[in-house]
Amino acid sequence: MGRNTRKRRTPLATRAMAATAALALGGGGLIWANFYASAHEEDSPSNRTRSGAAQIATINCPDVGQKLTKVPRKARRGVARELALLDQQVTAAYKRLADTRRAQAGDASYVSNAILGPLRSKRTATLDRIRITINRAGGQAPRNLGGFARCEGVPAEQPQVDDGGQDQNNDGQDQNNDGQDQGDGGQDQGGNGGQAGNGPVADDFVDIEDVQPGGGPQGVNGNGLPANGDTGSTGTFTTECGTNENENRNSDNVIVAPGVSNGAQHQHDYVGNQANNAFASDEDLANGDTTCRNQGDRSSYFWPVIRLQNGQNDIDAGRPGGGQDGNVGQIVEPAQVDLRFVGNRTSDVVAMPKALRIITGDAKSFVNGLNNANTNWSCTGFEDRVVTDKYPICPEGSSVVRTSFFQSCWDGQNTDSANHRTHVDFVEADGSCSNGFRAIPQLQVRLVYDIPAPQIQNGQVQNAYAIDSFPDQLHKPITDHNDFINFFDEDLMNEMVECINSGQDCQ
């Protein structure tokens, strides 16, 4: 069953305030974090400095894995190990960034010389090994691969206001202070927030009743619209696989980091296939046990866990993927998991190939930007109101909802691709597939959580919750993602296709 960390069982946000991430798509997709990054500083608030050197919130490095679209199949596992090493290097640099606030305050060049410089050297060596691995396998590594070694500090904007009440970016609005001094005086944000000091913060949350109705989940990039409609293939197929009552969790990701323990650096909930871990082969998954009611569905469905920031720790508090990677708090099991496949608005769908891998969303979108982000957060009873870069605060009697729409166009040949993206695609605006891709059933995952409502007081959040993330992603809701590996048996997959194409609702 893999390394189970629990062996027992039983574009709607309208304003950037202090502590929010303002998503900037220019300049390589940097995200400028509007908060103080002093979470691990031992000094009292009165001793904190506004030195620019001390106000680096996190680290932005080029996501090399997304840039490698052509890797020979026999080189992919070796390249994946090196890509996971790049992630580990960023994590180590982020931890050093968080632990050296006092040194940064006293030396304006500390971050560059002591953190980013050594990180660049390590990345250069790793990228060189990636180049060699690709070329030895008969491929051709990108000529500019070495250029991806350089990383940048993502600065926390400073509360500098001119005498006209405008911010220093001259955009006509003070986004740093919001009427309060967030630095040495006023309400201090407590660094990057969260029990581990790396999020979430107060401005990561919004009252769902303050969100305007918008017609339901659509996804950040507009590609999350339900695929089926009044024409084409209008049926649905639902599979019931439980809510992870087995508490089957690990911090691996067999899709992006096969053979690498703790390749995700955050915990996943698994339903369906119970054999999923970093070392599982397709044969292992094909023969794995399943929690699905229909035993013909041995597919693997997995996503980052949600934790309560309630002062308690879970069983993984001192382990990789848990506390060692800045993921702390009490893990919450979903109260409801809905797994539904739908059709295409313009055509019939074809069967998914066995072992097809699909990732929707981007675990690194806080620094990568929005190209692959695909998040939908809402509350029961309010699902026509959706937020993408905020966690919703739900009223009494309402539960948190996460919805993920998967890509539903397939290239007709590959079960995976080098960057785990290019073999599948979202539909076009009219619902059709482009570039010769073929329509496949679209997986829609709806997760419901019974979570105490967070409370925001004086710029601080109490009873916060957040998804697990890479440490440098600061638990931002925009980093939500979902993973699927198809292991329906042939008969059940054909039954699904027939059901959807004939307009039936089946399970």
C-alpha positions as MATLAB code, in Angstrom:
seq = 'MGRNTRKRRTPLATRAMAATAALALGGGGLIWANFYASAHEEDSPSNRTRSGAAQIATINCPDVGQKLTKVPRKARRGVARELALLDQQVTAAYKRLADTRRAQAGDASYVSNAILGPLRSKRTATLDRIRITINRAGGQAPRNLGGFARCEGVPAEQPQVDDGGQDQNNDGQDQNNDGQDQGDGGQDQGGNGGQAGNGPVADDFVDIEDVQPGGGPQGVNGNGLPANGDTGSTGTFTTECGTNENENRNSDNVIVAPGVSNGAQHQHDYVGNQANNAFASDEDLANGDTTCRNQGDRSSYFWPVIRLQNGQNDIDAGRPGGGQDGNVGQIVEPAQVDLRFVGNRTSDVVAMPKALRIITGDAKSFVNGLNNANTNWSCTGFEDRVVTDKYPICPEGSSVVRTSFFQSCWDGQNTDSANHRTHVDFVEADGSCSNGFRAIPQLQVRLVYDIPAPQIQNGQVQNAYAIDSFPDQLHKPITDHNDFINFFDEDLMNEMVECINSGQDCQ';
ca = [
       0.000    0.000    0.000;
       3.003    2.278    0.116;
       4.318    4.467    2.868;
       1.119    5.474    4.600;
       1.765    8.344    6.992;
      -1.280    7.315    9.051;
      -1.413    3.702   10.023;
      -4.446    3.951   12.250;
      -7.955    4.628   11.248;
     -10.616    4.870   12.208;
     -10.391   36.729  -10.955;
     -12.901   37.206   -8.184;
     -10.783   38.759   -5.463;
     -11.080   42.514   -5.906;
      -8.370   44.034   -3.823;
      -4.817   43.323   -2.736;
      -4.368   44.158    0.941;
      -1.426   43.563    3.251;
      -0.205   39.968    3.078;
      -1.741   39.117   -0.307;
      -0.053   37.927   -3.462;
      -0.631   40.268   -6.364;
      -0.284   38.102   -9.448;
       1.921   39.758  -12.036;
       2.121   37.912  -15.315;
       4.833   40.105  -16.770;
       8.496   39.854  -15.984;
       8.598   36.093  -16.253;
       5.512   35.555  -14.149;
       6.933   36.852  -10.902;
       4.496   37.267   -8.089;
       5.237   40.167   -5.801;
       4.270   39.311   -2.288;
       2.835   42.183   -0.338;
       3.796   41.133    3.134;
       6.645   41.066    5.637;
       8.806   37.974    5.536;
      10.027   37.875    9.109;
       8.247   34.800   10.343;
      11.296   33.065   11.787;
      12.892   36.154   13.259;
      13.503   35.920   16.976;
      13.408   39.678   17.555;
      10.310   41.344   18.906;
       8.186   43.409   16.474;
       9.775   46.601   17.764;
      13.183   45.385   16.627;
      12.135   44.413   13.119;
      13.721   46.337   10.314;
      12.355   47.715    7.084;
      15.613   47.072    5.314;
      14.977   46.022    1.726;
      17.435   43.169    2.218;
      15.261   41.749    4.990;
      12.068   41.855    2.998;
      12.425   38.923    0.624;
       9.265   36.860    0.956;
      10.248   33.773   -1.009;
      12.346   32.558   -3.930;
      11.362   32.342   -7.589;
      13.228   29.848   -9.781;
      12.397   28.879  -13.376;
      10.250   25.742  -13.398;
      12.577   23.657  -15.534;
      10.204   20.710  -15.740;
       7.645   22.772  -17.637;
      10.281   23.820  -20.169;
      11.420   20.293  -21.051;
       8.864   19.305  -23.655;
      11.121   16.870  -25.552;
      12.871   14.282  -23.395;
      13.586   10.767  -24.767;
      11.459    8.232  -22.955;
      14.463    6.298  -21.649;
      15.869    9.498  -20.127;
      12.713   10.639  -18.350;
      13.210    8.836  -15.052;
      16.756   10.154  -14.715;
      15.642   13.656  -15.634;
      12.780   13.398  -13.118;
      15.250   12.618  -10.337;
      17.289   15.693  -11.232;
      14.167   17.858  -11.384;
      13.207   16.660   -7.923;
      16.702   17.615   -6.769;
      16.116   21.125   -8.133;
      12.970   21.318   -5.984;
      14.927   20.144   -2.948;
      17.555   22.810   -3.577;
      14.900   25.533   -3.683;
      13.371   24.221   -0.467;
      16.728   24.276    1.305;
      17.340   27.828    0.086;
      13.889   28.929    1.238;
      14.483   27.470    4.687;
      17.775   29.335    4.889;
      15.995   32.507    3.787;
      13.421   32.083    6.533;
      15.993   31.331    9.222;
      18.399   34.204    8.582;
      16.260   37.326    8.875;
      18.607   39.004   11.332;
      21.621   38.474    9.079;
      19.663   39.792    6.095;
      18.685   42.921    8.012;
      22.318   43.721    8.708;
      23.687   43.004    5.251;
      21.968   44.194    2.086;
      23.855   41.655   -0.018;
      23.272   38.670    2.258;
      20.433   37.096    0.256;
      22.315   37.420   -3.010;
      25.662   36.219   -1.704;
      24.700   33.622    0.892;
      21.486   32.175   -0.539;
      20.860   32.910   -4.219;
      24.502   32.603   -5.298;
      25.071   29.136   -3.823;
      21.645   28.053   -5.075;
      22.589   29.088   -8.598;
      25.794   27.059   -8.425;
      23.937   23.943   -7.323;
      21.306   24.395  -10.006;
      23.965   24.866  -12.672;
      25.489   21.486  -11.827;
      22.082   19.795  -11.780;
      21.044   21.340  -15.088;
      24.293   20.148  -16.624;
      23.472   16.587  -15.551;
      20.016   16.964  -17.105;
      21.619   18.097  -20.362;
      23.987   15.126  -20.371;
      21.169   12.675  -19.575;
      19.005   13.951  -22.426;
      21.822   14.027  -24.969;
      23.099   10.558  -24.064;
      19.616    9.181  -24.679;
      19.626   10.572  -28.188;
      17.690   13.734  -27.486;
      18.698   17.348  -27.695;
      18.575   19.427  -24.544;
      17.506   23.073  -24.902;
      20.484   25.239  -25.758;
      19.569   27.737  -23.057;
      19.124   25.126  -20.329;
      21.921   26.607  -18.237;
      20.112   29.931  -18.256;
      17.476   28.462  -15.961;
      19.948   28.259  -13.080;
      19.391   31.782  -11.844;
      16.739   32.408   -9.192;
      15.406   35.667   -7.798;
      14.131   36.774   -4.448;
      10.477   37.719   -4.484;
      10.400   40.920   -2.427;
       7.838   41.953    0.093;
       6.610   45.401   -0.862;
       7.431   48.067    1.676;
       4.902   50.297    3.422;
       6.220   53.447    1.779;
       3.529   56.029    1.126;
       4.033   59.443   -0.424;
       2.467   62.598    0.955;
      -0.455   62.298   -1.422;
      -1.551   58.975   -0.001;
      -0.498   57.128   -3.141;
       1.693   54.070   -3.129;
       5.182   54.130   -4.580;
       4.077   52.347   -7.727;
       1.856   55.342   -8.609;
      -1.161   53.202   -9.320;
      -3.410   55.507   -7.354;
      -4.001   53.111   -4.505;
      -2.045   52.346   -1.379;
      -1.813   48.572   -1.425;
       0.784   48.272    1.302;
      -0.865   49.878    4.284;
      -4.605   49.709    3.614;
      -4.910   52.426    6.212;
      -2.629   50.749    8.692;
       1.101   50.642    9.255;
       2.072   47.026    8.672;
       5.669   47.471    9.753;
       7.117   48.713   13.008;
       3.844   50.308   14.082;
       0.199   49.401   13.554;
      -0.921   45.855   12.993;
       1.954   43.539   12.280;
       1.141   40.633    9.988;
       3.299   38.145   11.850;
       5.538   37.392    8.907;
       4.345   34.841    6.382;
       1.705   33.501    8.741;
       0.722   29.946    9.556;
       1.960   27.592   12.235;
       5.166   26.951   10.297;
       5.713   30.594    9.361;
       5.077   30.050    5.645;
       1.370   30.813    5.312;
      -1.500   31.185    5.113;
      -2.079   34.845    6.049;
      -5.236   36.842    6.634;
      -5.517   38.121    3.086;
      -5.515   34.586    1.703;
      -9.161   34.413    2.858;
     -12.415   36.025    1.728;
     -15.983   35.835    3.001;
     -17.907   33.939    0.326;
     -20.877   36.234    0.854;
     -18.692   39.137   -0.315;
     -18.020   37.393   -3.633;
     -20.271   38.251   -6.558;
     -22.133   35.357   -8.198;
     -20.398   34.310  -11.380;
     -22.147   31.227  -12.689;
     -20.099   28.524  -11.005;
     -16.589   27.061  -11.315;
     -14.625   28.116  -14.361;
     -10.963   27.866  -13.469;
      -8.384   30.616  -13.388;
      -7.427   30.229  -17.031;
     -10.960   29.965  -18.327;
     -10.411   26.354  -19.382;
     -12.399   24.764  -16.601;
     -15.839   25.102  -18.159;
     -17.809   21.865  -18.129;
     -17.171   20.073  -21.379;
     -20.618   18.758  -22.190;
     -23.754   20.643  -23.138;
     -26.953   20.228  -25.142;
     -25.178   18.702  -28.133;
     -22.270   16.316  -28.533;
     -21.845   13.670  -25.835;
     -24.172   14.664  -23.018;
     -24.019   11.736  -20.608;
     -22.208   11.366  -17.306;
     -20.460    8.567  -15.468;
     -19.932    8.658  -11.700;
     -17.515    6.459   -9.774;
     -17.666    6.117   -5.995;
     -14.291    5.633   -4.317;
     -14.783    6.916   -0.769;
     -13.229    9.846    1.076;
      -9.882    8.285    2.021;
     -11.266    6.608    5.108;
      -8.082    4.495    4.994;
      -6.000    7.648    5.566;
      -3.756    6.558    2.715;
      -1.346    9.474    2.309;
       2.225   10.091    1.257;
       4.331   12.976   -0.013;
       5.390   11.254   -3.248;
       4.244   11.990   -6.783;
       4.712    9.057   -9.114;
       3.760   11.214  -12.118;
       6.343   13.990  -11.819;
       8.924   12.330   -9.571;
       8.897    8.541  -10.094;
      11.405    6.775   -7.897;
      11.894    9.819   -5.637;
      10.756    9.591   -2.037;
       9.050   12.817   -0.907;
       9.101   14.102   -4.473;
       6.037   16.294   -3.843;
       7.244   17.712   -0.512;
       3.587   17.834    0.572;
       1.033   15.200    1.521;
      -1.565   13.840   -0.889;
      -4.868   12.172   -0.112;
      -5.390    9.045   -2.248;
      -8.685    7.450   -3.181;
      -9.148    4.610   -5.611;
      -5.863    2.814   -6.182;
      -4.096    1.999   -2.918;
      -0.708    1.063   -4.407;
       0.271    4.601   -5.429;
       3.663    5.718   -4.208;
       6.847    6.988   -5.837;
       8.078    3.494   -6.642;
       4.868    2.032   -8.111;
       5.128    0.725  -11.657;
       2.194    0.571  -14.036;
       1.999   -3.142  -13.237;
       1.839   -2.362   -9.509;
      -0.985    0.101  -10.093;
      -2.859   -2.239  -12.440;
      -2.818   -4.911   -9.722;
      -3.358   -2.596   -6.760;
      -6.351   -2.722   -4.457;
      -8.998   -0.059   -4.957;
     -11.429    1.738   -2.682;
     -13.823    2.229   -5.590;
     -17.192    0.527   -5.298;
     -16.837   -0.816   -8.821;
     -13.675   -2.912   -8.686;
     -13.144   -2.323  -12.387;
     -11.956    1.172  -11.488;
      -8.412    0.907  -10.155;
      -7.588    4.470  -11.155;
      -5.658    6.703   -8.787;
      -7.176   10.031   -7.723;
      -5.017   12.258   -5.508;
      -4.717   15.861   -4.349;
      -2.957   17.917   -1.612;
      -4.434   17.513    1.836;
      -6.109   20.360    3.723;
      -4.895   21.115    7.235;
      -6.366   23.117   10.081;
      -3.965   25.680   11.546;
      -5.390   25.119   15.009;
      -2.192   24.722   16.995;
      -2.289   20.934   16.753;
       0.073   18.782   14.734;
      -0.587   15.601   12.833;
       1.310   12.330   12.742;
       3.787   13.692   10.163;
       4.840   16.745   12.184;
       8.522   15.728   12.168;
       8.630   13.978    8.816;
       9.423   14.845    5.206;
       6.354   16.166    3.444;
       4.976   17.243    6.797;
       6.632   19.431    9.390;
      10.078   19.116    7.817;
       8.700   20.806    4.698;
       6.591   23.445    6.426;
       3.305   21.522    6.249;
       1.904   21.484    9.763;
      -1.508   21.315   11.373;
      -4.279   18.768   11.626;
      -5.151   17.000    8.367;
      -8.855   17.091    7.505;
     -10.461   14.205    5.652;
     -12.973   15.267    2.997;
     -16.571   14.871    4.094;
     -17.557   14.162    0.496;
     -15.696   13.179   -2.685;
     -17.548   13.347   -5.988;
     -15.785   11.849   -9.020;
     -17.678   12.418  -12.252;
     -16.788   12.034  -15.921;
     -18.662   14.089  -18.535;
     -18.623   14.349  -22.305;
     -17.774   16.892  -24.975;
     -20.013   19.673  -26.289;
     -19.271   19.022  -29.957;
     -18.449   15.343  -30.400;
     -18.443   11.847  -29.010;
     -15.649   10.873  -26.645;
     -13.168    8.031  -27.088;
     -11.792    5.717  -24.435;
      -8.887    6.875  -22.304;
      -5.791    4.726  -22.711;
      -4.768    2.671  -19.710;
      -2.133    4.404  -17.536;
      -3.029    7.869  -18.900;
      -1.677   10.500  -16.514;
      -3.239   13.953  -16.136;
      -2.360   16.824  -13.803;
      -4.632   19.851  -13.582;
      -3.545   23.023  -11.806;
      -0.016   24.000  -10.850;
       1.600   23.354   -7.476;
       4.062   26.186   -8.196;
       1.693   28.803   -9.583;
       2.523   31.276   -6.802;
       5.847   31.918   -8.517;
       5.130   30.405  -11.949;
       2.157   32.617  -12.741;
      -1.226   31.580  -14.050;
      -0.500   29.655  -17.259;
      -1.332   26.288  -15.696;
      -3.291   27.435  -12.636;
      -6.794   25.987  -12.465;
      -8.431   26.483   -9.082;
     -12.012   26.740   -7.881;
     -12.908   27.428   -4.238;
     -16.450   27.893   -2.980;
     -18.948   26.932   -0.265;
     -21.980   24.656   -0.286;
     -25.071   26.717   -0.975;
     -22.925   29.347   -2.704;
     -21.376   27.395   -5.571;
     -22.325   30.074   -8.081;
     -19.695   32.180   -6.275;
     -16.156   31.017   -6.951;
     -12.770   32.330   -5.880;
      -9.496   31.304   -7.419;
      -6.759   33.007   -5.375;
      -8.496   33.028   -1.974;
      -9.708   30.459    0.525;
     -13.432   30.968    1.184;
     -14.838   31.720    4.624;
     -18.164   29.903    4.664;
     -21.163   30.868    6.828;
     -22.473   28.593    9.548;
     -23.929   25.411    8.106;
     -21.937   25.705    4.873;
     -18.865   23.652    3.920;
     -15.734   24.437    1.895;
     -15.770   23.131   -1.702;
     -12.768   22.483   -3.981;
     -13.583   21.676   -7.613;
     -11.113   20.530  -10.264;
     -11.813   20.173  -13.987;
      -9.316   18.055  -15.903;
      -8.075   18.384  -19.474;
     -10.376   16.474  -21.818;
      -8.492   16.479  -25.120;
      -5.855   13.797  -25.764;
      -3.198   13.593  -28.486;
      -4.306   10.044  -29.333;
      -0.861    8.527  -28.759;
       0.837    9.205  -25.435;
      -0.138    8.347  -21.889;
       2.235   11.009  -20.559;
       4.635   13.657  -21.841;
       7.973   15.015  -20.714;
       6.415   17.988  -18.934;
       3.212   16.059  -18.100;
       1.165   18.681  -19.979;
       1.508   18.511  -23.742;
      -0.149   15.114  -24.312;
      -3.490   16.505  -23.071;
      -5.246   19.843  -23.434;
      -8.373   21.744  -22.494;
     -11.174   22.249  -24.980;
     -11.434   25.407  -27.077;
     -14.066   28.043  -26.362;
     -16.608   26.203  -28.528;
     -15.949   22.922  -26.724;
     -13.946   21.294  -29.492;
     -10.461   19.825  -29.361;
      -7.743   21.428  -31.504;
      -4.499   20.273  -33.124;
      -5.892   16.873  -34.016;
      -6.514   15.971  -30.363;
      -9.416   13.660  -29.549;
     -12.122   14.224  -26.940;
     -11.990   11.934  -23.916;
     -14.258   11.847  -20.851;
     -13.544   14.858  -18.673;
     -12.902   14.104  -15.008;
     -14.477   16.538  -12.555;
     -13.496   16.220   -8.895;
     -15.568   17.933   -6.211;
     -14.272   17.810   -2.640;
     -16.299   19.016    0.348;
     -14.789   19.781    3.761;
     -16.419   20.503    7.101;
     -14.046   23.167    8.422;
     -14.509   25.744   11.188;
     -14.815   29.208    9.686;
     -11.593   31.256    9.962;
     -11.864   34.575   11.758;
      -9.991   37.721   10.730;
      -9.230   40.146   13.540;
      -6.823   43.075   13.393;
      -5.155   41.704   10.305;
      -4.619   38.281   11.884;
      -6.351   35.039   10.946;
      -7.553   32.540   13.531;
      -8.714   28.996   12.765;
      -7.025   29.203    9.379;
      -6.914   26.265    6.995;
      -4.725   25.660    3.954;
      -3.672   23.078    1.421;
      -0.239   21.524    1.646;
       2.343   23.057   -0.676;
       6.022   23.292   -1.481;
       7.505   25.444    1.324;
       8.349   28.366   -0.978;
       4.752   28.497   -2.300;
       3.510   29.755    1.103;
       0.337   27.638    1.054;
      -1.387   29.947   -1.418;
      -4.800   28.732   -2.639;
      -3.759   29.431   -6.228;
      -1.376   26.437   -5.983;
      -4.163   23.881   -5.660;
      -3.907   20.978   -8.099;
      -5.258   17.506   -8.717;
      -3.851   14.297  -10.220;
      -5.323   11.301  -12.017;
      -3.931    8.044  -13.404;
      -6.390    5.957  -15.418;
      -6.640    2.296  -14.560;
     -10.218    1.509  -15.532;
     -10.400   -1.963  -16.981;
     -11.296   -2.115  -20.656;
     -14.894   -3.243  -20.160;
     -15.716   -0.522  -17.637;
     -14.021    2.182  -19.728;
     -16.045    1.116  -22.768;
     -19.181    1.195  -20.623;
     -18.311    4.749  -19.545;
     -17.800    5.880  -23.148;
     -21.067    4.299  -24.292;
     -22.922    5.882  -21.394;
     -21.563    9.363  -22.068;
     -21.990    9.199  -25.838;
     -25.590    7.966  -25.549;
     -26.582   10.733  -23.131;
     -27.165    8.534  -20.087;
     -26.280    9.172  -16.450;
     -24.514    6.092  -15.141;
     -22.514    4.901  -12.170;
];
